[in-house]
């Protein structure tokens, strides 16, 4: 399969060459990533980094859920955004930027605040949820929805210079 971005053409094999040659990963592993559907709740500091790596690795579908807009205070640590993005919805900017980084993936922007009323509908249909949130109340809501839907929940948090990563399933 040959992809074209307007200026450049490349094949699936070229883009994922380093994964495809790995005996432990190979084509089957890459195809599994192609079929994966991941929701990232919050595309700020943690979510922008997580979504970038997931898109570049080839996770086929990313659902980006965030109701915030890009602010100046975000720019030094939220790697998907630039000065040109100020005032724009983070989810929309992130989705566009991720598909520019890897046109082989689909990124869907959901500009909505996740809450008790919409959590299950926003998370339904994905294989995994990655937490990029900055508040515990919403984390509890996401956790409850993941338990009910049977979806693995990847929880990450950063405070100062320390971080934590946990997977619940």
VMD Tcl script that builds the backbone (N, CA, C; Angstrom):
set m [mol new atoms 507]
animate dup $m
set s [atomselect $m all]
$s set {name element resname resid chain x y z} {
  {N N UNK 1 A 0.852 -1.169 0.000}
  {CA C UNK 1 A 0.000 0.000 0.000}
  {C C UNK 1 A 0.902 1.237 0.000}
  {N N UNK 2 A 0.645 2.156 -0.920}
  {CA C UNK 2 A 1.424 3.384 -1.029}
  {C C UNK 2 A 0.599 4.544 -0.497}
  {N N UNK 3 A 1.178 5.317 0.410}
  {CA C UNK 3 A 0.511 6.486 0.991}
  {C C UNK 3 A 1.141 7.739 0.401}
  {N N UNK 4 A 0.339 8.789 0.292}
  {CA C UNK 4 A 0.852 10.059 -0.188}
  {C C UNK 4 A 0.349 11.174 0.713}
  {N N UNK 5 A 1.246 12.063 1.097}
  {CA C UNK 5 A 0.872 13.195 1.948}
  {C C UNK 5 A 0.819 14.488 1.150}
  {N N UNK 6 A 0.927 14.399 -0.148}
  {CA C UNK 6 A 0.970 15.594 -0.984}
  {C C UNK 6 A 2.376 15.864 -1.469}
  {N N UNK 7 A 3.327 15.849 -0.549}
  {CA C UNK 7 A 4.727 16.072 -0.917}
  {C C UNK 7 A 5.521 14.773 -0.934}
  {N N UNK 8 A 5.104 13.826 -0.124}
  {CA C UNK 8 A 5.880 12.603 0.033}
  {C C UNK 8 A 5.004 11.382 -0.167}
  {N N UNK 9 A 5.588 10.359 -0.745}
  {CA C UNK 9 A 4.924 9.068 -0.864}
  {C C UNK 9 A 5.759 8.042 -0.125}
  {N N UNK 10 A 5.090 7.108 0.515}
  {CA C UNK 10 A 5.797 6.063 1.244}
  {C C UNK 10 A 4.865 4.868 1.375}
  {N N UNK 11 A 5.460 3.734 1.634}
  {CA C UNK 11 A 4.661 2.520 1.801}
  {C C UNK 11 A 4.486 2.210 3.285}
  {N N UNK 12 A 3.492 1.399 3.555}
  {CA C UNK 12 A 3.238 0.887 4.905}
  {C C UNK 12 A 4.511 0.243 5.444}
  {N N UNK 13 A 5.151 -0.558 4.598}
  {CA C UNK 13 A 6.370 -1.263 4.996}
  {C C UNK 13 A 7.498 -0.297 5.351}
  {N N UNK 14 A 7.621 0.788 4.604}
  {CA C UNK 14 A 8.655 1.778 4.921}
  {C C UNK 14 A 8.385 2.446 6.264}
  {N N UNK 15 A 7.135 2.843 6.483}
  {CA C UNK 15 A 6.796 3.579 7.697}
  {C C UNK 15 A 7.043 2.734 8.945}
  {N N UNK 16 A 6.637 1.475 8.892}
  {CA C UNK 16 A 6.724 0.610 10.072}
  {C C UNK 16 A 7.889 -0.375 10.008}
  {N N UNK 17 A 8.869 -0.104 9.179}
  {CA C UNK 17 A 9.982 -1.034 8.963}
  {C C UNK 17 A 10.604 -1.547 10.267}
  {N N UNK 18 A 10.842 -0.670 11.224}
  {CA C UNK 18 A 11.510 -1.081 12.469}
  {C C UNK 18 A 10.658 -2.048 13.285}
  {N N UNK 19 A 9.348 -1.911 13.210}
  {CA C UNK 19 A 8.470 -2.875 13.893}
  {C C UNK 19 A 8.413 -4.188 13.122}
  {N N UNK 20 A 8.313 -4.090 11.804}
  {CA C UNK 20 A 8.119 -5.279 10.978}
  {C C UNK 20 A 9.306 -6.235 11.040}
  {N N UNK 21 A 10.514 -5.716 11.235}
  {CA C UNK 21 A 11.692 -6.588 11.263}
  {C C UNK 21 A 11.950 -7.204 12.639}
  {N N UNK 22 A 11.232 -6.743 13.641}
  {CA C UNK 22 A 11.423 -7.295 14.987}
  {C C UNK 22 A 10.774 -8.674 15.080}
  {N N UNK 23 A 11.564 -9.678 15.388}
  {CA C UNK 23 A 11.061 -11.043 15.487}
  {C C UNK 23 A 9.922 -11.136 16.505}
  {N N UNK 24 A 10.043 -10.405 17.605}
  {CA C UNK 24 A 9.048 -10.467 18.681}
  {C C UNK 24 A 7.777 -9.683 18.355}
  {N N UNK 25 A 7.803 -8.865 17.324}
  {CA C UNK 25 A 6.661 -8.002 16.996}
  {C C UNK 25 A 6.162 -8.306 15.592}
  {N N UNK 26 A 6.949 -7.963 14.596}
  {CA C UNK 26 A 6.672 -8.316 13.213}
  {C C UNK 26 A 5.357 -7.793 12.650}
  {N N UNK 27 A 4.982 -8.370 11.499}
  {CA C UNK 27 A 3.766 -7.945 10.808}
  {C C UNK 27 A 2.519 -8.214 11.645}
  {N N UNK 28 A 2.473 -9.355 12.317}
  {CA C UNK 28 A 1.285 -9.663 13.132}
  {C C UNK 28 A 1.096 -8.643 14.244}
  {N N UNK 29 A 2.170 -8.253 14.884}
  {CA C UNK 29 A 2.083 -7.247 15.937}
  {C C UNK 29 A 1.643 -5.900 15.396}
  {N N UNK 30 A 2.187 -5.523 14.233}
  {CA C UNK 30 A 1.804 -4.242 13.639}
  {C C UNK 30 A 0.344 -4.260 13.198}
  {N N UNK 31 A -0.099 -5.362 12.641}
  {CA C UNK 31 A -1.502 -5.470 12.234}
  {C C UNK 31 A -2.430 -5.431 13.440}
  {N N UNK 32 A -1.978 -5.964 14.547}
  {CA C UNK 32 A -2.775 -5.880 15.780}
  {C C UNK 32 A -2.910 -4.418 16.228}
  {N N UNK 33 A -1.813 -3.669 16.146}
  {CA C UNK 33 A -1.884 -2.235 16.453}
  {C C UNK 33 A -2.812 -1.510 15.481}
  {N N UNK 34 A -2.746 -1.877 14.200}
  {CA C UNK 34 A -3.614 -1.258 13.187}
  {C C UNK 34 A -5.086 -1.388 13.560}
  {N N UNK 35 A -5.449 -2.513 14.129}
  {CA C UNK 35 A -6.852 -2.786 14.482}
  {C C UNK 35 A -7.247 -2.211 15.840}
  {N N UNK 36 A -6.276 -1.764 16.617}
  {CA C UNK 36 A -6.551 -1.288 17.977}
  {C C UNK 36 A -7.285 0.050 17.969}
  {N N UNK 37 A -8.169 0.197 18.960}
  {CA C UNK 37 A -8.928 1.434 19.158}
  {C C UNK 37 A -8.687 1.897 20.588}
  {N N UNK 38 A -8.115 3.083 20.725}
  {CA C UNK 38 A -7.753 3.603 22.040}
  {C C UNK 38 A -8.384 4.977 22.238}
  {N N UNK 39 A -8.990 5.171 23.410}
  {CA C UNK 39 A -9.491 6.495 23.792}
  {C C UNK 39 A -8.475 7.136 24.720}
  {N N UNK 40 A -8.162 8.392 24.466}
  {CA C UNK 40 A -7.311 9.169 25.358}
  {C C UNK 40 A -8.192 10.266 25.940}
  {N N UNK 41 A -8.377 10.231 27.255}
  {CA C UNK 41 A -9.223 11.217 27.925}
  {C C UNK 41 A -8.313 12.292 28.506}
  {N N UNK 42 A -8.351 13.464 27.899}
  {CA C UNK 42 A -7.468 14.559 28.288}
  {C C UNK 42 A -6.234 14.559 27.410}
  {N N UNK 43 A -6.106 15.556 26.539}
  {CA C UNK 43 A -4.927 15.632 25.664}
  {C C UNK 43 A -4.075 16.856 26.005}
  {N N UNK 44 A -3.788 16.977 27.307}
  {CA C UNK 44 A -2.887 18.009 27.805}
  {C C UNK 44 A -1.483 17.445 27.923}
  {N N UNK 45 A -0.845 17.654 29.075}
  {CA C UNK 45 A 0.535 17.226 29.283}
  {C C UNK 45 A 0.763 15.740 29.073}
  {N N UNK 46 A 0.005 14.905 29.763}
  {CA C UNK 46 A 0.156 13.451 29.627}
  {C C UNK 46 A -0.468 12.939 28.336}
  {N N UNK 47 A -1.656 13.408 28.035}
  {CA C UNK 47 A -2.383 12.912 26.871}
  {C C UNK 47 A -1.743 13.265 25.548}
  {N N UNK 48 A -1.099 14.432 25.468}
  {CA C UNK 48 A -0.459 14.795 24.204}
  {C C UNK 48 A 0.754 13.900 23.934}
  {N N UNK 49 A 1.503 13.581 24.965}
  {CA C UNK 49 A 2.652 12.681 24.801}
  {C C UNK 49 A 2.178 11.259 24.495}
  {N N UNK 50 A 1.215 10.770 25.268}
  {CA C UNK 50 A 0.695 9.412 25.058}
  {C C UNK 50 A 0.136 9.248 23.655}
  {N N UNK 51 A -0.683 10.196 23.222}
  {CA C UNK 51 A -1.309 10.083 21.903}
  {C C UNK 51 A -0.276 10.160 20.783}
  {N N UNK 52 A 0.766 10.953 20.982}
  {CA C UNK 52 A 1.824 11.047 19.976}
  {C C UNK 52 A 2.503 9.699 19.779}
  {N N UNK 53 A 2.886 9.060 20.867}
  {CA C UNK 53 A 3.551 7.756 20.752}
  {C C UNK 53 A 2.616 6.688 20.202}
  {N N UNK 54 A 1.356 6.707 20.595}
  {CA C UNK 54 A 0.396 5.724 20.082}
  {C C UNK 54 A 0.184 5.906 18.582}
  {N N UNK 55 A 0.064 7.150 18.133}
  {CA C UNK 55 A -0.116 7.411 16.701}
  {C C UNK 55 A 1.116 6.998 15.909}
  {N N UNK 56 A 2.281 7.354 16.394}
  {CA C UNK 56 A 3.505 7.010 15.669}
  {C C UNK 56 A 3.746 5.500 15.640}
  {N N UNK 57 A 3.325 4.804 16.691}
  {CA C UNK 57 A 3.477 3.346 16.720}
  {C C UNK 57 A 2.506 2.662 15.771}
  {N N UNK 58 A 1.396 3.344 15.444}
  {CA C UNK 58 A 0.453 2.779 14.486}
  {C C UNK 58 A -0.848 2.284 15.061}
  {N N UNK 59 A -1.229 2.741 16.259}
  {CA C UNK 59 A -2.556 2.395 16.772}
  {C C UNK 59 A -3.556 2.974 15.773}
  {N N UNK 60 A -4.390 2.121 15.209}
  {CA C UNK 60 A -5.222 2.488 14.066}
  {C C UNK 60 A -6.267 3.550 14.303}
  {N N UNK 61 A -6.805 3.612 15.523}
  {CA C UNK 61 A -7.873 4.570 15.817}
  {C C UNK 61 A -7.657 5.163 17.199}
  {N N UNK 62 A -7.634 6.481 17.255}
  {CA C UNK 62 A -7.483 7.200 18.518}
  {C C UNK 62 A -8.682 8.120 18.697}
  {N N UNK 63 A -9.371 7.979 19.822}
  {CA C UNK 63 A -10.493 8.860 20.166}
  {C C UNK 63 A -9.984 9.827 21.228}
  {N N UNK 64 A -9.879 11.097 20.869}
  {CA C UNK 64 A -9.315 12.121 21.746}
  {C C UNK 64 A -10.448 12.916 22.378}
  {N N UNK 65 A -10.561 12.813 23.699}
  {CA C UNK 65 A -11.666 13.442 24.422}
  {C C UNK 65 A -11.114 14.542 25.320}
  {N N UNK 66 A -11.481 15.789 25.016}
  {CA C UNK 66 A -11.030 16.925 25.820}
  {C C UNK 66 A -11.889 18.130 25.463}
  {N N UNK 67 A -12.358 18.850 26.458}
  {CA C UNK 67 A -13.194 20.030 26.208}
  {C C UNK 67 A -12.407 21.337 26.293}
  {N N UNK 68 A -11.133 21.272 26.634}
  {CA C UNK 68 A -10.328 22.482 26.827}
  {C C UNK 68 A -9.800 23.042 25.508}
  {N N UNK 69 A -9.431 24.310 25.556}
  {CA C UNK 69 A -8.779 24.985 24.434}
  {C C UNK 69 A -7.310 25.208 24.780}
  {N N UNK 70 A -6.499 25.343 23.761}
  {CA C UNK 70 A -5.064 25.570 23.943}
  {C C UNK 70 A -4.845 26.965 24.535}
  {N N UNK 71 A -4.013 27.017 25.593}
  {CA C UNK 71 A -3.654 28.272 26.253}
  {C C UNK 71 A -2.133 28.425 26.249}
  {N N UNK 72 A -1.669 29.652 26.411}
  {CA C UNK 72 A -0.227 29.920 26.437}
  {C C UNK 72 A 0.467 29.050 27.478}
  {N N UNK 73 A -0.134 28.911 28.657}
  {CA C UNK 73 A 0.499 28.148 29.739}
  {C C UNK 73 A 0.697 26.673 29.396}
  {N N UNK 74 A 0.074 26.187 28.322}
  {CA C UNK 74 A 0.217 24.794 27.898}
  {C C UNK 74 A 1.447 24.565 27.025}
  {N N UNK 75 A 1.899 25.584 26.343}
  {CA C UNK 75 A 2.828 25.405 25.229}
  {C C UNK 75 A 4.196 24.852 25.606}
  {N N UNK 76 A 4.682 25.094 26.789}
  {CA C UNK 76 A 6.026 24.621 27.147}
  {C C UNK 76 A 6.067 23.128 27.472}
  {N N UNK 77 A 4.898 22.486 27.632}
  {CA C UNK 77 A 4.914 21.079 28.032}
  {C C UNK 77 A 3.932 20.198 27.276}
  {N N UNK 78 A 3.041 20.774 26.504}
  {CA C UNK 78 A 2.064 19.994 25.749}
  {C C UNK 78 A 2.497 19.992 24.290}
  {N N UNK 79 A 3.157 18.914 23.892}
  {CA C UNK 79 A 3.970 18.875 22.678}
  {C C UNK 79 A 3.212 18.939 21.359}
  {N N UNK 80 A 1.911 18.808 21.372}
  {CA C UNK 80 A 1.163 18.848 20.118}
  {C C UNK 80 A 0.764 20.253 19.683}
  {N N UNK 81 A 0.961 21.241 20.531}
  {CA C UNK 81 A 0.399 22.567 20.284}
  {C C UNK 81 A 1.463 23.635 20.055}
  {N N UNK 82 A 1.080 24.650 19.255}
  {CA C UNK 82 A 1.961 25.782 18.965}
  {C C UNK 82 A 1.196 27.086 19.215}
  {N N UNK 83 A 1.877 28.203 19.080}
  {CA C UNK 83 A 1.237 29.512 19.247}
  {C C UNK 83 A 0.060 29.700 18.293}
  {N N UNK 84 A 0.147 29.125 17.116}
  {CA C UNK 84 A -0.945 29.237 16.144}
  {C C UNK 84 A -2.220 28.539 16.608}
  {N N UNK 85 A -2.109 27.671 17.605}
  {CA C UNK 85 A -3.257 26.896 18.076}
  {C C UNK 85 A -3.999 27.554 19.235}
  {N N UNK 86 A -3.513 28.679 19.731}
  {CA C UNK 86 A -4.136 29.320 20.894}
  {C C UNK 86 A -5.630 29.543 20.663}
  {N N UNK 87 A -6.420 29.153 21.668}
  {CA C UNK 87 A -7.862 29.320 21.613}
  {C C UNK 87 A -8.609 28.212 20.898}
  {N N UNK 88 A -7.895 27.338 20.218}
  {CA C UNK 88 A -8.537 26.241 19.480}
  {C C UNK 88 A -8.743 25.046 20.408}
  {N N UNK 89 A -9.760 24.221 20.135}
  {CA C UNK 89 A -9.990 23.028 20.961}
  {C C UNK 89 A -8.811 22.055 20.880}
  {N N UNK 90 A -8.316 21.642 22.036}
  {CA C UNK 90 A -7.175 20.727 22.079}
  {C C UNK 90 A -7.443 19.442 21.302}
  {N N UNK 91 A -8.630 18.864 21.467}
  {CA C UNK 91 A -8.929 17.591 20.804}
  {C C UNK 91 A -8.841 17.728 19.286}
  {N N UNK 92 A -9.360 18.822 18.747}
  {CA C UNK 92 A -9.331 19.016 17.293}
  {C C UNK 92 A -7.918 19.248 16.782}
  {N N UNK 93 A -7.161 20.079 17.468}
  {CA C UNK 93 A -5.777 20.343 17.058}
  {C C UNK 93 A -4.964 19.055 17.148}
  {N N UNK 94 A -5.125 18.329 18.244}
  {CA C UNK 94 A -4.371 17.087 18.439}
  {C C UNK 94 A -4.706 16.070 17.351}
  {N N UNK 95 A -5.986 15.898 17.041}
  {CA C UNK 95 A -6.386 14.928 16.015}
  {C C UNK 95 A -5.742 15.269 14.672}
  {N N UNK 96 A -5.812 16.524 14.300}
  {CA C UNK 96 A -5.220 16.955 13.028}
  {C C UNK 96 A -3.711 16.712 13.019}
  {N N UNK 97 A -3.047 17.101 14.102}
  {CA C UNK 97 A -1.594 16.968 14.166}
  {C C UNK 97 A -1.165 15.496 14.149}
  {N N UNK 98 A -1.892 14.639 14.850}
  {CA C UNK 98 A -1.534 13.216 14.887}
  {C C UNK 98 A -1.683 12.574 13.514}
  {N N UNK 99 A -2.723 12.953 12.777}
  {CA C UNK 99 A -2.903 12.385 11.436}
  {C C UNK 99 A -1.893 12.959 10.446}
  {N N UNK 100 A -1.351 14.142 10.734}
  {CA C UNK 100 A -0.243 14.665 9.927}
  {C C UNK 100 A 1.029 13.871 10.213}
  {N N UNK 101 A 1.236 13.514 11.483}
  {CA C UNK 101 A 2.413 12.727 11.865}
  {C C UNK 101 A 2.365 11.335 11.252}
  {N N UNK 102 A 1.179 10.750 11.268}
  {CA C UNK 102 A 1.014 9.404 10.727}
  {C C UNK 102 A -0.325 9.317 10.005}
  {N N UNK 103 A -0.321 9.497 8.686}
  {CA C UNK 103 A -1.567 9.440 7.926}
  {C C UNK 103 A -2.175 8.043 7.846}
  {N N UNK 104 A -1.511 7.058 8.411}
  {CA C UNK 104 A -2.041 5.696 8.424}
  {C C UNK 104 A -3.000 5.467 9.588}
  {N N UNK 105 A -3.146 6.438 10.483}
  {CA C UNK 105 A -4.052 6.296 11.626}
  {C C UNK 105 A -5.213 7.278 11.496}
  {N N UNK 106 A -6.295 6.971 12.208}
  {CA C UNK 106 A -7.474 7.840 12.263}
  {C C UNK 106 A -7.575 8.373 13.679}
  {N N UNK 107 A -7.651 9.689 13.812}
  {CA C UNK 107 A -7.824 10.317 15.120}
  {C C UNK 107 A -9.139 11.090 15.106}
  {N N UNK 108 A -10.006 10.773 16.041}
  {CA C UNK 108 A -11.311 11.422 16.153}
  {C C UNK 108 A -11.291 12.376 17.339}
  {N N UNK 109 A -11.702 13.610 17.108}
  {CA C UNK 109 A -11.762 14.617 18.171}
  {C C UNK 109 A -13.157 14.657 18.772}
  {N N UNK 110 A -13.228 14.552 20.089}
  {CA C UNK 110 A -14.476 14.719 20.831}
  {C C UNK 110 A -14.270 15.923 21.749}
  {N N UNK 111 A -14.854 17.055 21.379}
  {CA C UNK 111 A -14.715 18.279 22.174}
  {C C UNK 111 A -15.889 18.311 23.144}
  {N N UNK 112 A -15.706 17.576 24.217}
  {CA C UNK 112 A -16.777 17.399 25.193}
  {C C UNK 112 A -16.142 17.066 26.534}
  {N N UNK 113 A -16.750 17.535 27.615}
  {CA C UNK 113 A -16.264 17.196 28.950}
  {C C UNK 113 A -16.860 15.847 29.334}
  {N N UNK 114 A -16.005 14.881 29.649}
  {CA C UNK 114 A -16.474 13.572 30.083}
  {C C UNK 114 A -17.077 13.710 31.477}
  {N N UNK 115 A -18.269 13.130 31.669}
  {CA C UNK 115 A -18.938 13.195 32.967}
  {C C UNK 115 A -19.714 11.901 33.199}
  {N N UNK 116 A -20.402 11.815 34.314}
  {CA C UNK 116 A -21.135 10.594 34.657}
  {C C UNK 116 A -22.202 10.246 33.627}
  {N N UNK 117 A -22.787 11.245 32.989}
  {CA C UNK 117 A -23.862 11.001 32.031}
  {C C UNK 117 A -23.374 10.501 30.675}
  {N N UNK 118 A -22.167 10.877 30.263}
  {CA C UNK 118 A -21.714 10.511 28.919}
  {C C UNK 118 A -20.513 9.570 28.886}
  {N N UNK 119 A -19.955 9.231 30.032}
  {CA C UNK 119 A -18.711 8.446 30.070}
  {C C UNK 119 A -18.831 7.134 29.304}
  {N N UNK 120 A -19.862 6.376 29.570}
  {CA C UNK 120 A -19.986 5.073 28.910}
  {C C UNK 120 A -20.138 5.214 27.404}
  {N N UNK 121 A -20.929 6.166 26.952}
  {CA C UNK 121 A -21.112 6.324 25.505}
  {C C UNK 121 A -19.830 6.825 24.835}
  {N N UNK 122 A -19.063 7.682 25.513}
  {CA C UNK 122 A -17.817 8.174 24.928}
  {C C UNK 122 A -16.728 7.104 24.877}
  {N N UNK 123 A -16.756 6.177 25.812}
  {CA C UNK 123 A -15.701 5.158 25.888}
  {C C UNK 123 A -16.085 3.840 25.228}
  {N N UNK 124 A -17.343 3.651 24.953}
  {CA C UNK 124 A -17.814 2.401 24.363}
  {C C UNK 124 A -17.164 2.170 22.992}
  {N N UNK 125 A -16.775 0.943 22.742}
  {CA C UNK 125 A -16.239 0.578 21.439}
  {C C UNK 125 A -14.734 0.655 21.312}
  {N N UNK 126 A -14.030 1.052 22.371}
  {CA C UNK 126 A -12.567 1.079 22.303}
  {C C UNK 126 A -11.994 -0.132 23.041}
  {N N UNK 127 A -10.746 -0.437 22.745}
  {CA C UNK 127 A -10.066 -1.581 23.355}
  {C C UNK 127 A -9.342 -1.212 24.639}
  {N N UNK 128 A -9.065 0.071 24.817}
  {CA C UNK 128 A -8.274 0.532 25.954}
  {C C UNK 128 A -8.527 2.022 26.150}
  {N N UNK 129 A -8.449 2.472 27.397}
  {CA C UNK 129 A -8.582 3.894 27.711}
  {C C UNK 129 A -7.298 4.362 28.382}
  {N N UNK 130 A -6.736 5.446 27.872}
  {CA C UNK 130 A -5.550 6.062 28.455}
  {C C UNK 130 A -5.983 7.356 29.136}
  {N N UNK 131 A -5.613 7.496 30.386}
  {CA C UNK 131 A -5.982 8.644 31.212}
  {C C UNK 131 A -4.915 9.723 31.094}
  {N N UNK 132 A -5.316 10.881 30.590}
  {CA C UNK 132 A -4.439 12.043 30.559}
  {C C UNK 132 A -5.047 13.171 31.371}
  {N N UNK 133 A -5.819 12.808 32.372}
  {CA C UNK 133 A -6.604 13.773 33.152}
  {C C UNK 133 A -5.784 14.469 34.229}
  {N N UNK 134 A -6.337 15.577 34.701}
  {CA C UNK 134 A -5.679 16.329 35.764}
  {C C UNK 134 A -6.565 16.478 36.995}
  {N N UNK 135 A -7.609 15.638 37.104}
  {CA C UNK 135 A -8.446 15.716 38.310}
  {C C UNK 135 A -8.980 14.339 38.686}
  {N N UNK 136 A -9.050 14.105 39.978}
  {CA C UNK 136 A -9.441 12.791 40.498}
  {C C UNK 136 A -10.916 12.478 40.260}
  {N N UNK 137 A -11.777 13.455 40.328}
  {CA C UNK 137 A -13.212 13.196 40.159}
  {C C UNK 137 A -13.482 12.528 38.806}
  {N N UNK 138 A -12.915 13.081 37.748}
  {CA C UNK 138 A -13.129 12.510 36.418}
  {C C UNK 138 A -12.436 11.159 36.290}
  {N N UNK 139 A -11.304 10.984 36.951}
  {CA C UNK 139 A -10.632 9.676 36.938}
  {C C UNK 139 A -11.532 8.593 37.529}
  {N N UNK 140 A -12.224 8.903 38.609}
  {CA C UNK 140 A -13.147 7.929 39.200}
  {C C UNK 140 A -14.269 7.592 38.229}
  {N N UNK 141 A -14.769 8.593 37.522}
  {CA C UNK 141 A -15.831 8.364 36.537}
  {C C UNK 141 A -15.322 7.458 35.415}
  {N N UNK 142 A -14.129 7.744 34.904}
  {CA C UNK 142 A -13.533 6.921 33.849}
  {C C UNK 142 A -13.319 5.501 34.349}
  {N N UNK 143 A -12.795 5.352 35.553}
  {CA C UNK 143 A -12.556 4.031 36.121}
  {C C UNK 143 A -13.852 3.226 36.206}
  {N N UNK 144 A -14.910 3.837 36.724}
  {CA C UNK 144 A -16.197 3.131 36.840}
  {C C UNK 144 A -16.729 2.714 35.468}
  {N N UNK 145 A -16.623 3.602 34.487}
  {CA C UNK 145 A -17.093 3.278 33.137}
  {C C UNK 145 A -16.273 2.137 32.536}
  {N N UNK 146 A -14.961 2.156 32.738}
  {CA C UNK 146 A -14.101 1.087 32.211}
  {C C UNK 146 A -14.429 -0.253 32.852}
  {N N UNK 147 A -14.687 -0.253 34.154}
  {CA C UNK 147 A -15.066 -1.495 34.835}
  {C C UNK 147 A -16.362 -2.022 34.245}
  {N N UNK 148 A -17.350 -1.157 34.107}
  {CA C UNK 148 A -18.652 -1.570 33.580}
  {C C UNK 148 A -18.542 -2.083 32.145}
  {N N UNK 149 A -17.717 -1.427 31.321}
  {CA C UNK 149 A -17.579 -1.808 29.919}
  {C C UNK 149 A -16.538 -2.907 29.695}
  {N N UNK 150 A -15.775 -3.253 30.734}
  {CA C UNK 150 A -14.742 -4.284 30.599}
  {C C UNK 150 A -13.556 -3.839 29.758}
  {N N UNK 151 A -13.201 -2.562 29.870}
  {CA C UNK 151 A -12.110 -1.990 29.070}
  {C C UNK 151 A -10.899 -1.743 29.974}
  {N N UNK 152 A -9.702 -2.186 29.565}
  {CA C UNK 152 A -8.505 -1.863 30.343}
  {C C UNK 152 A -8.312 -0.349 30.449}
  {N N UNK 153 A -7.859 0.082 31.613}
  {CA C UNK 153 A -7.704 1.502 31.930}
  {C C UNK 153 A -6.247 1.759 32.292}
  {N N UNK 154 A -5.579 2.597 31.506}
  {CA C UNK 154 A -4.196 2.971 31.758}
  {C C UNK 154 A -4.216 4.337 32.435}
  {N N UNK 155 A -3.764 4.356 33.675}
  {CA C UNK 155 A -3.810 5.543 34.522}
  {C C UNK 155 A -2.409 6.106 34.637}
  {N N UNK 156 A -2.262 7.369 34.297}
  {CA C UNK 156 A -0.976 8.031 34.450}
  {C C UNK 156 A -1.159 9.341 35.182}
  {N N UNK 157 A -0.183 9.710 35.965}
  {CA C UNK 157 A -0.259 10.984 36.682}
  {C C UNK 157 A 1.145 11.541 36.847}
  {N N UNK 158 A 1.226 12.855 36.854}
  {CA C UNK 158 A 2.500 13.531 37.085}
  {C C UNK 158 A 2.277 14.657 38.074}
  {N N UNK 159 A 3.211 14.777 38.997}
  {CA C UNK 159 A 3.158 15.856 39.984}
  {C C UNK 159 A 4.588 16.317 40.191}
  {N N UNK 160 A 4.864 17.536 39.785}
  {CA C UNK 160 A 6.232 18.029 39.898}
  {C C UNK 160 A 7.152 17.229 38.997}
  {N N UNK 161 A 8.173 16.603 39.591}
  {CA C UNK 161 A 9.110 15.805 38.799}
  {C C UNK 161 A 8.878 14.310 38.963}
  {N N UNK 162 A 7.775 13.924 39.584}
  {CA C UNK 162 A 7.473 12.514 39.783}
  {C C UNK 162 A 6.278 12.108 38.944}
  {N N UNK 163 A 6.253 10.840 38.570}
  {CA C UNK 163 A 5.147 10.323 37.781}
  {C C UNK 163 A 4.760 8.933 38.230}
  {N N UNK 164 A 3.596 8.494 37.779}
  {CA C UNK 164 A 3.058 7.186 38.129}
  {C C UNK 164 A 2.312 6.650 36.921}
  {N N UNK 165 A 2.444 5.358 36.665}
  {CA C UNK 165 A 1.703 4.708 35.597}
  {C C UNK 165 A 1.187 3.381 36.118}
  {N N UNK 166 A -0.112 3.146 35.945}
  {CA C UNK 166 A -0.730 1.890 36.374}
  {C C UNK 166 A -1.703 1.435 35.302}
  {N N UNK 167 A -1.872 0.121 35.178}
  {CA C UNK 167 A -2.857 -0.442 34.256}
  {C C UNK 167 A -3.830 -1.265 35.069}
  {N N UNK 168 A -5.120 -0.990 34.901}
  {CA C UNK 168 A -6.175 -1.713 35.608}
  {C C UNK 168 A -7.008 -2.455 34.585}
  {N N UNK 169 A -7.240 -3.741 34.858}
  {CA C UNK 169 A -8.079 -4.535 33.955}
  {C C UNK 169 A -8.791 -5.599 34.749}
}
mol reanalyze $m
mol bondsrecalc $m
mol representation Tube
mol addrep $m
